[in-house]
Amino acid sequence: MKMLFQNFLSGPMFTPLSGPFSLDEHYMLPPFKLPVVVIDTEPSSIIAYALSCKTYDQKLGELTQTLKVHKELTTASNTSSTNSSPQQKPKSDKPSILKNSEELERSLTQKPTTGRRGSKVLAFLKGSLSKTEVPHFNKPKTLPGDSNELKGADRVYYRVDDEIESPSEDNKDDSKGKDERDFSLFHREEKSRHYPPNPHIELQFSDNTAKYYCRVYFAEQFRMLRKTIFPAGEEAYIRSLSHCIPWIARGGKSGSTFLKTTDDRFILKQMSRLEVQSFSEFAPHYFQYIKLGFEDKKPTALAKILGVYRIGFRNSQTNNTMKQDLLVMENLFYGRKMDKVFDLKGSVRNRHVKVSGEETEDLVLLDENLLKYIMDHPLYIRTHSKTALTVAIYNDTQFLSSRLVMDYSLLVGIDTNKRELVVGIIDYIRTFTWDKKLEMVVKSSGILGGQGKMPTVVSPELYRTRFLEAMGKYFLMVPDRWTGLGRDVDC
């Protein structure tokens, strides 16, 4: 019998049975609070599994406690500083938000002076714009020693005024051997006690064929944000992310890779390294702005970002590898059927999509397409809707401009069945960095054509001014019986 089994198993006709599942599907990972199957071709499933595992909950609890302690220490330090210097009032970081339409009208009547376009370009590159001006400092001095010892503070900028008096004879001995950098080091050492902890969580998990990695950016801040604006809860968020499909927005010019959850609730966008860096600096202000707007019940048109992640894997059987950064945002058109979708920036330079007689589903049109469309189908909205939309766009663009963010868009969907417009500001994590400045200069020079039109990419203040003016023209108020009253009256 033993020889029979040996001959049978070692025979040339023996073929091992194949597994019942695809090599890209991983059912043998340890189950946690939610059953999530990781699929290599569905990147959101990696995020969903990471958020459902126990290790994430443990690290999140530790991070929450650490952030709480840091907040208490910072509050105590600020209180002691305020008591020691009662004459100095701390500046509030709360953004200026319009409360009603009267404030909006007064603000809109004060248009910023833009001056000549050419001088505006050069002025911004030189750092001389009023709203985005950077103070002039002397040449930066690098601190001695290994920069790894002072992460995030390897360079200190300070100003040495020529009018500072020389030390007196009595104090000369005390000043010998001392350098301004010594104070900077001491100051850094004191502040290090309240240096904020790392807000990100990194997770790794694997089965017998693949290894996975997931970094959750700003884990606690995003969790609190979802708790505030996403009433379905964290489990519903994880379930939505457990499956996704590729999604191609035809007509757009971003060139980014998009995914959509199978329940159509969320959109995932691949981020470049520069976008991740920009968002890391922008994120704390974003959390504060959304929180204050929700607490004060102020209108906002920002499409909500609900999470940012870096994921990666290596499958030993398929030899597939992947590493990418993903941004998860709400789907503005969830549960709706849009007849037309427009991506509006307020610019008419290369903002046109050729439309043929083919199916226009998922085709994103641009500004010039909208201008042609509203000639026959004006976008009329009621007075209160116009006021809410204008105030929301005004506040949002003011916030984005203060953080040097530009190149954002207003995504507009026309739902003819419900006779409604659905709008939201998207792509608002791109700051005005050196590459955008260079793009603005090149396009402004006319080397790449453009027929003398202003380029799409301009400084944040100029971009905001143009954006507000264009959105005011795109959406018209429904005429009522008072429209035109006093038009022929001479005042």
VOROPA-152162 format. One record per residue (C-alpha): chain; x, y, z; residue in one letter. Coordinates in pm, 1 decimal. Layout:
! residues N
chain,xx,yy,zz,res
A,X,Y,Z,A
...
END
This chain:
! residues 491
chain,xx,yy,zz,res
A,0.0,0.0,0.0,M
A,283.9,238.2,85.8,K
A,453.7,171.2,-246.5,M
A,129.2,225.1,-430.1,L
A,85.7,570.6,-271.1,F
A,448.2,658.6,-344.0,Q
A,416.5,560.2,-706.7,N
A,91.9,744.4,-737.8,F
A,217.8,1068.7,-581.9,L
A,552.4,1070.4,-763.8,S
A,419.0,970.7,-1101.3,G
A,469.1,1192.3,-1403.9,P
A,91.7,1232.7,-1443.9,M
A,49.6,1390.5,-1101.4,F
A,-81.5,1750.2,-1119.4,T
A,-132.6,1947.8,-797.6,P
A,-473.2,2099.8,-746.8,L
A,-489.9,2475.1,-798.7,S
A,-622.8,2697.1,-523.8,G
A,-988.4,2801.0,-533.5,P
A,-896.9,3172.4,-521.8,F
A,-698.8,3403.7,-742.6,S
A,-336.9,3474.0,-646.6,L
A,-434.5,3841.0,-605.9,D
A,-697.1,3763.8,-341.8,E
A,-594.6,3709.0,20.3,H
A,-849.6,3537.3,241.9,Y
A,-603.7,3396.1,495.7,M
A,-514.5,3722.8,666.3,L
A,-619.0,3727.0,1033.9,P
A,-980.4,3848.5,1064.9,P
A,-1053.4,4148.5,1285.4,F
A,-1358.4,4359.3,1372.1,K
A,-1474.6,4364.7,1009.1,L
A,-1431.9,4090.7,746.6,P
A,-1212.1,4250.3,477.8,V
A,-1054.5,4056.7,192.2,V
A,-739.2,4221.7,60.6,V
A,-721.8,4223.6,-319.2,I
A,-402.7,4344.8,-486.1,D
A,-590.6,4505.8,-774.6,T
A,-811.6,4703.5,-534.5,E
A,-583.7,4939.7,-338.9,P
A,-863.4,5062.7,-113.7,S
A,-896.8,4710.8,32.5,S
A,-547.9,4748.5,182.9,I
A,-661.7,5068.1,355.5,I
A,-983.0,4904.6,476.4,A
A,-798.0,4607.8,626.5,Y
A,-543.7,4834.0,796.9,A
A,-820.0,5043.1,957.7,L
A,-1000.0,4730.8,1080.0,S
A,-706.3,4556.7,1247.7,C
A,-639.1,4558.0,1622.3,K
A,-290.2,4699.7,1584.2,T
A,-436.5,5014.7,1433.0,Y
A,-678.5,5055.5,1724.2,D
A,-394.8,5012.0,1974.8,Q
A,-167.5,5263.2,1802.3,K
A,-456.0,5504.6,1758.7,L
A,-531.8,5487.0,2131.1,G
A,-168.5,5554.9,2216.2,E
A,-155.0,5844.2,1969.0,L
A,-476.3,5994.5,2106.4,T
A,-335.6,5987.7,2459.7,Q
A,-7.0,6138.3,2344.6,T
A,-183.8,6419.5,2158.9,L
A,-397.6,6488.0,2466.4,K
A,-89.9,6519.7,2688.8,V
A,80.4,6741.9,2431.7,H
A,-224.8,6968.0,2416.2,K
A,-230.1,7001.7,2795.8,E
A,139.3,7088.8,2805.7,L
A,101.1,7341.7,2526.7,T
A,-200.0,7502.2,2696.8,T
A,-13.4,7525.7,3026.1,A
A,289.4,7677.1,2852.8,S
A,76.6,7934.2,2669.7,N
A,-105.4,8023.5,2990.2,T
A,220.4,8085.4,3176.7,S
A,352.1,8293.6,2888.2,S
A,33.6,8501.3,2882.1,T
A,49.2,8562.8,3256.2,N
A,410.6,8671.3,3236.3,S
A,334.5,8914.5,2950.9,S
A,-21.9,9040.5,3001.9,P
A,24.9,9334.7,2768.5,Q
A,77.0,9109.7,2467.6,Q
A,-237.2,8950.3,2329.4,K
A,-189.5,8630.2,2133.5,P
A,-302.5,8641.1,1775.1,K
A,-593.0,8420.6,1683.9,S
A,-547.3,8167.7,1406.5,D
A,-920.8,8163.6,1340.2,K
A,-978.4,8247.1,975.3,P
A,-1187.0,8547.6,883.7,S
A,-1529.1,8418.9,781.1,I
A,-1818.2,8622.6,644.8,L
A,-2135.5,8594.3,848.5,K
A,-2394.9,8740.9,614.6,N
A,-2454.8,8887.8,272.3,S
A,-2398.9,9248.6,391.5,E
A,-2038.2,9170.8,486.2,E
A,-1999.4,8995.1,153.2,L
A,-2118.2,9299.4,-39.7,E
A,-1879.4,9529.4,146.8,R
A,-1590.7,9288.3,81.8,S
A,-1670.7,9244.3,-285.4,L
A,-1676.0,9620.0,-343.6,T
A,-1312.6,9640.5,-234.8,Q
A,-1130.6,9482.9,-527.1,K
A,-756.5,9429.3,-491.7,P
A,-529.9,9629.9,-717.1,T
A,-367.9,9387.3,-952.1,T
A,-161.9,9631.7,-1157.6,G
A,8.0,9524.1,-1475.2,R
A,24.1,9152.3,-1533.3,R
A,390.3,9147.1,-1616.9,G
A,490.8,9340.3,-1306.7,S
A,262.5,9116.3,-1100.0,K
A,449.0,8806.8,-1217.2,V
A,789.7,8951.1,-1142.7,L
A,673.8,9098.7,-813.4,A
A,550.5,8763.8,-689.8,F
A,868.9,8583.9,-791.3,L
A,1064.8,8845.6,-599.5,K
A,839.1,8793.3,-296.6,G
A,698.2,9145.9,-292.4,S
A,324.9,9079.6,-310.1,L
A,129.8,9224.0,-22.1,S
A,-67.5,8913.5,77.4,K
A,204.1,8659.8,24.0,T
A,506.7,8867.0,115.1,E
A,781.5,8686.6,299.5,V
A,993.0,8895.1,543.4,P
A,1349.4,8953.6,433.3,H
A,1600.8,8777.2,650.3,F
A,1973.6,8776.6,642.1,N
A,2157.9,8481.8,497.9,K
A,2048.5,8163.6,676.8,P
A,2307.0,8019.8,907.4,K
A,2332.4,7647.4,951.9,T
A,2359.7,7514.8,1301.5,L
A,2671.4,7314.4,1386.1,P
A,2658.6,6944.6,1444.6,G
A,2471.9,6664.1,1284.9,D
A,2135.8,6773.0,1145.0,S
A,1982.8,6443.3,1255.4,N
A,2006.1,6560.6,1613.6,E
A,1767.0,6845.7,1540.7,L
A,1514.5,6708.3,1294.0,K
A,1301.3,6982.1,1145.9,G
A,1521.5,7257.0,1290.6,A
A,1857.1,7217.3,1118.2,D
A,1836.4,7575.3,994.5,R
A,1747.0,7882.7,1197.4,V
A,1664.7,8215.2,1034.9,Y
A,1714.3,8528.0,1237.0,Y
A,1775.3,8892.8,1167.8,R
A,2075.0,9096.6,1281.1,V
A,1983.2,9468.4,1275.1,D
A,2255.8,9719.2,1204.5,D
A,2109.3,9962.9,1457.2,E
A,2163.8,9735.8,1755.8,I
A,2405.5,9900.0,1994.1,E
A,2732.4,9734.9,2080.9,S
A,2762.7,9580.3,2425.7,P
A,2884.6,9810.9,2696.7,S
A,3222.5,9779.1,2856.5,E
A,3067.1,9615.5,3162.2,D
A,2898.6,9348.8,2956.0,N
A,3178.9,9275.3,2712.3,K
A,3319.6,8996.6,2923.9,D
A,2979.2,8834.6,2951.7,D
A,2927.7,8846.1,2576.0,S
A,3262.1,8687.7,2488.7,K
A,3242.2,8341.1,2344.5,G
A,2867.0,8364.9,2298.0,K
A,2688.8,8351.5,1966.6,D
A,2330.0,8417.4,1865.3,E
A,2312.2,8055.2,1756.6,R
A,2362.7,7947.1,2117.6,D
A,2033.8,8113.8,2205.5,F
A,1866.2,7944.0,1911.2,S
A,1986.5,7605.6,2032.6,L
A,1871.6,7679.6,2386.5,F
A,1537.0,7799.1,2259.4,H
A,1498.6,7482.1,2055.6,R
A,1587.0,7269.6,2355.3,E
A,1320.2,7439.6,2564.9,E
A,1056.3,7410.0,2296.6,K
A,1135.0,7044.0,2231.4,S
A,944.6,6952.5,2544.7,R
A,621.6,7052.1,2370.4,H
A,716.4,6945.6,2018.5,Y
A,409.5,6780.2,1859.0,P
A,422.8,6400.5,1825.6,P
A,421.3,6220.8,1493.7,N
A,53.7,6225.3,1384.2,P
A,88.2,5932.6,1141.6,H
A,45.5,5559.4,1204.7,I
A,237.5,5291.7,1014.7,E
A,113.8,4934.3,986.2,L
A,248.8,4614.3,832.4,Q
A,73.9,4280.7,782.4,F
A,125.9,3974.1,566.4,S
A,17.4,3621.9,477.1,D
A,218.0,3335.8,325.5,N
A,234.4,3501.5,-19.5,T
A,234.9,3879.7,20.8,A
A,351.0,4158.6,251.0,K
A,159.5,4483.0,293.2,Y
A,233.6,4829.5,424.2,Y
A,-0.9,5117.1,508.9,C
A,74.9,5460.6,651.3,R
A,-226.8,5649.6,784.5,V
A,-157.3,6021.6,765.0,Y
A,-299.1,6235.4,1047.9,F
A,-483.2,5934.0,1186.0,A
A,-653.7,6094.1,1487.2,E
A,-735.8,6420.8,1310.6,Q
A,-903.5,6243.3,1020.8,F
A,-1089.0,6011.0,1257.9,R
A,-1234.6,6310.0,1441.9,M
A,-1319.4,6476.9,1111.7,L
A,-1506.3,6169.3,988.6,R
A,-1687.1,6149.6,1320.9,K
A,-1803.9,6507.3,1271.5,T
A,-1908.1,6515.4,906.0,I
A,-1973.2,6148.9,819.9,F
A,-2273.1,6036.2,1028.0,P
A,-2270.5,5678.7,891.5,A
A,-1974.4,5601.1,1117.3,G
A,-1630.7,5443.2,1093.2,E
A,-1753.6,5093.6,1009.7,E
A,-1946.5,5222.7,708.1,A
A,-1633.8,5405.8,594.6,Y
A,-1427.8,5085.1,615.8,I
A,-1691.4,4879.0,437.3,R
A,-1704.2,5129.7,151.7,S
A,-1326.3,5114.1,109.3,L
A,-1320.0,4734.1,105.7,S
A,-1387.9,4728.6,-270.4,H
A,-1309.2,4973.8,-549.6,C
A,-1290.6,4992.2,-927.4,I
A,-1083.3,5205.0,-1166.8,P
A,-1256.1,5525.8,-1268.6,W
A,-1164.7,5745.3,-1564.1,I
A,-1298.2,6101.4,-1567.4,A
A,-1289.9,6175.6,-1939.6,R
A,-1214.1,6533.6,-2033.5,G
A,-1010.3,6626.6,-1727.4,G
A,-652.4,6746.2,-1754.0,K
A,-506.5,6639.2,-1420.6,S
A,-361.0,6312.9,-1553.6,G
A,-404.5,6152.0,-1211.7,S
A,-524.7,5796.6,-1150.9,T
A,-871.1,5773.5,-996.7,F
A,-1059.5,5494.2,-823.6,L
A,-1416.2,5477.8,-704.6,K
A,-1559.6,5259.4,-429.6,T
A,-1811.3,5008.8,-560.8,T
A,-2090.3,5167.1,-353.8,D
A,-2014.2,5497.8,-534.7,D
A,-1966.5,5684.5,-205.0,R
A,-1596.1,5781.7,-221.5,F
A,-1339.0,5881.0,-481.6,I
A,-970.9,5786.6,-443.0,L
A,-707.7,5997.4,-618.5,K
A,-341.7,5911.3,-653.9,Q
A,-116.5,6185.6,-518.0,M
A,228.8,6287.1,-630.1,S
A,511.1,6321.9,-379.7,R
A,492.1,6700.6,-406.6,L
A,119.3,6694.1,-335.2,E
A,177.2,6482.2,-25.1,V
A,436.2,6728.6,97.0,Q
A,203.1,7022.0,31.1,S
A,-83.2,6850.7,211.0,F
A,133.7,6773.8,514.3,S
A,182.5,7147.8,560.7,E
A,-175.2,7234.8,469.1,F
A,-354.8,6966.6,673.7,A
A,-355.1,7129.7,1023.4,P
A,-513.9,7445.0,880.8,H
A,-765.0,7236.3,685.5,Y
A,-877.6,7051.1,998.4,F
A,-917.7,7377.6,1188.0,Q
A,-1110.8,7546.3,908.4,Y
A,-1357.4,7258.9,866.6,I
A,-1404.6,7232.8,1242.8,K
A,-1473.4,7604.3,1287.3,L
A,-1709.4,7610.3,990.5,G
A,-1905.7,7315.8,1128.8,F
A,-1924.1,7460.4,1478.7,E
A,-2028.2,7806.8,1356.4,D
A,-2260.0,7656.6,1091.3,K
A,-2099.5,7852.1,808.7,K
A,-2151.5,7747.5,447.7,P
A,-1857.7,7583.3,274.2,T
A,-1818.3,7439.9,-74.3,A
A,-1500.5,7239.9,-10.3,L
A,-1532.4,6875.5,-112.6,A
A,-1431.5,6695.9,205.4,K
A,-1108.9,6498.5,222.9,I
A,-1164.7,6207.3,460.9,L
A,-822.3,6041.5,463.2,G
A,-474.8,6029.8,308.9,V
A,-275.6,5704.3,294.6,Y
A,45.2,5555.9,161.1,R
A,12.4,5189.5,71.5,I
A,237.0,4924.6,-78.3,G
A,269.9,4550.4,-121.8,F
A,490.1,4277.1,-265.5,R
A,339.6,3948.6,-383.6,N
A,596.9,3667.0,-399.8,S
A,382.0,3445.6,-622.7,Q
A,281.6,3700.6,-886.8,T
A,595.7,3915.1,-845.1,N
A,370.9,4222.3,-842.7,N
A,471.3,4526.0,-637.8,T
A,302.0,4857.8,-578.9,M
A,357.1,5176.2,-379.4,K
A,137.0,5484.8,-401.1,Q
A,-19.1,5766.6,-202.8,D
A,-396.5,5792.1,-210.6,L
A,-639.2,6063.7,-108.4,L
A,-995.4,5966.7,-15.3,V
A,-1262.2,6229.2,-75.7,M
A,-1639.4,6235.0,-82.2,E
A,-1819.2,6172.9,-408.1,N
A,-2021.0,6489.7,-460.9,L
A,-2257.3,6306.5,-696.2,F
A,-2326.6,6007.4,-469.6,Y
A,-2675.4,5870.7,-532.8,G
A,-2736.1,6102.1,-828.9,R
A,-2742.6,6081.7,-1206.5,K
A,-2573.4,6386.8,-1357.5,M
A,-2655.1,6491.6,-1711.7,D
A,-2357.1,6725.3,-1742.8,K
A,-2046.0,6782.2,-1530.6,V
A,-1820.4,7087.7,-1550.1,F
A,-1475.4,7152.5,-1402.0,D
A,-1448.7,7531.4,-1367.6,L
A,-1139.1,7737.5,-1289.9,K
A,-1252.5,8079.7,-1413.9,G
A,-1002.5,8073.4,-1701.0,S
A,-1072.2,8052.4,-2074.3,V
A,-723.1,7954.8,-2185.9,R
A,-721.6,7596.9,-2320.8,N
A,-1035.9,7522.7,-2122.2,R
A,-1241.3,7348.4,-2388.3,H
A,-1325.6,6981.9,-2451.8,V
A,-1429.7,6868.4,-2795.5,K
A,-1767.6,6696.1,-2773.5,V
A,-1879.2,6457.9,-3046.1,S
A,-2206.6,6275.7,-3088.7,G
A,-2088.0,5985.2,-2872.8,E
A,-2203.2,5910.1,-2521.3,E
A,-2111.6,6192.7,-2281.9,T
A,-2138.0,5992.3,-1960.3,E
A,-1847.7,6067.7,-1722.3,D
A,-1727.1,6336.3,-1964.3,L
A,-1601.1,6637.0,-1769.9,V
A,-1647.4,6965.5,-1955.7,L
A,-1454.1,7287.6,-1892.9,L
A,-1512.0,7664.0,-1872.8,D
A,-1546.2,7734.8,-2242.8,E
A,-1794.9,7449.4,-2276.2,N
A,-2002.7,7606.1,-1998.5,L
A,-1998.7,7949.3,-2164.2,L
A,-2141.6,7795.4,-2479.5,K
A,-2395.6,7592.7,-2281.2,Y
A,-2538.1,7884.4,-2079.1,I
A,-2602.0,8084.6,-2394.2,M
A,-2902.1,7858.0,-2454.4,D
A,-2949.6,7717.6,-2102.3,H
A,-2866.3,7983.0,-1837.1,P
A,-2797.1,7847.1,-1488.1,L
A,-3056.2,8031.6,-1279.4,Y
A,-3061.4,7980.7,-902.5,I
A,-3280.7,8132.4,-633.8,R
A,-3174.3,8433.1,-431.7,T
A,-3099.0,8249.2,-107.6,H
A,-2905.0,7978.5,-297.2,S
A,-2702.8,8244.3,-479.8,K
A,-2617.5,8414.3,-150.3,T
A,-2518.2,8088.7,21.0,A
A,-2304.5,7981.8,-274.8,L
A,-2131.9,8320.0,-304.9,T
A,-2055.6,8340.6,68.0,V
A,-1924.9,7982.6,72.4,A
A,-1696.6,8037.7,-228.2,I
A,-1577.1,8370.6,-85.4,Y
A,-1483.7,8218.1,251.6,N
A,-1326.4,7905.7,102.4,D
A,-1112.5,8093.5,-148.7,T
A,-1004.0,8337.8,120.5,Q
A,-886.0,8046.5,332.5,F
A,-711.3,7875.7,39.5,L
A,-543.0,8196.9,-70.7,S
A,-411.0,8258.0,281.5,S
A,-240.6,7915.6,262.0,R
A,-96.4,7993.2,-87.6,L
A,-323.0,7733.6,-249.6,V
A,-423.9,7776.8,-613.5,M
A,-528.3,7580.8,-922.3,D
A,-844.0,7453.5,-749.2,Y
A,-1169.9,7399.0,-939.0,S
A,-1541.4,7421.9,-883.2,L
A,-1696.5,7091.5,-986.1,L
A,-2055.2,7146.3,-1103.1,V
A,-2307.9,6874.2,-1179.7,G
A,-2646.3,6938.9,-1342.5,I
A,-2920.4,6704.3,-1221.1,D
A,-3210.4,6769.2,-1457.5,T
A,-3437.6,6511.5,-1291.9,N
A,-3431.7,6695.3,-959.8,K
A,-3367.4,7033.0,-1124.4,R
A,-3069.0,7092.7,-898.2,E
A,-2706.4,7198.3,-923.1,L
A,-2446.9,7011.8,-715.9,V
A,-2122.7,7202.8,-659.6,V
A,-1798.8,7157.5,-468.0,G
A,-1441.3,7290.9,-471.7,I
A,-1188.1,7017.7,-553.2,I
A,-811.0,6987.1,-608.5,D
A,-727.0,7238.5,-336.9,Y
A,-403.3,7092.1,-203.0,I
A,-165.5,7236.8,-463.9,R
A,37.3,7530.6,-333.5,T
A,216.2,7795.7,-537.3,F
A,560.1,7633.0,-540.4,T
A,856.7,7710.2,-764.1,W
A,738.0,7483.0,-1046.9,D
A,401.4,7659.4,-1059.3,K
A,577.3,7997.0,-1060.7,K
A,792.0,7883.3,-1351.5,L
A,484.9,7757.1,-1536.8,E
A,315.8,8093.7,-1485.7,M
A,615.7,8286.5,-1620.5,V
A,653.9,8065.6,-1928.0,V
A,284.0,8076.2,-2018.1,K
A,262.8,8450.2,-1953.5,S
A,547.4,8511.9,-2196.6,S
A,343.0,8366.4,-2483.7,G
A,608.2,8113.2,-2584.4,I
A,352.6,7832.4,-2568.3,L
A,79.0,8029.5,-2741.1,G
A,-241.2,8103.3,-2554.3,G
A,-353.1,8386.2,-2787.0,Q
A,-266.8,8651.4,-2529.2,G
A,-502.4,8506.2,-2264.3,K
A,-404.3,8498.2,-1899.5,M
A,-260.6,8155.7,-1802.4,P
A,-459.6,7925.3,-1579.0,T
A,-182.0,7914.7,-1319.1,V
A,-130.6,8254.8,-1153.6,V
A,-52.5,8376.1,-802.3,S
A,-299.0,8272.7,-528.2,P
A,-445.8,8622.3,-484.4,E
A,-489.9,8681.2,-856.3,L
A,-629.1,8329.2,-899.6,Y
A,-885.4,8394.5,-625.2,R
A,-993.0,8729.3,-773.2,T
A,-1043.9,8577.5,-1117.0,R
A,-1221.4,8274.1,-968.3,F
A,-1472.3,8488.7,-773.3,L
A,-1551.7,8707.5,-1071.7,E
A,-1607.6,8409.9,-1301.5,A
A,-1831.9,8218.8,-1059.8,M
A,-2042.3,8531.2,-1011.3,G
A,-2103.1,8543.3,-1386.9,K
A,-2163.0,8170.8,-1436.8,Y
A,-2456.3,8147.2,-1191.8,F
A,-2744.2,8393.0,-1227.3,L
A,-3025.4,8472.4,-985.4,M
A,-3382.4,8396.8,-1082.6,V
A,-3548.9,8727.3,-1182.4,P
A,-3833.9,8839.6,-958.2,D
A,-4081.2,9127.3,-965.1,R
A,-3823.7,9363.9,-819.7,W
A,-3563.0,9294.0,-1086.8,T
A,-3485.5,9606.9,-1285.4,G
A,-3663.5,9837.7,-1042.4,L
A,-3513.4,10186.0,-1064.6,G
A,-3312.2,10106.0,-1374.0,R
A,-3437.4,10420.7,-1553.9,D
A,-3433.6,10645.6,-1249.3,V
A,-3163.9,10914.0,-1247.0,D
A,-3002.5,10948.3,-906.8,C
END
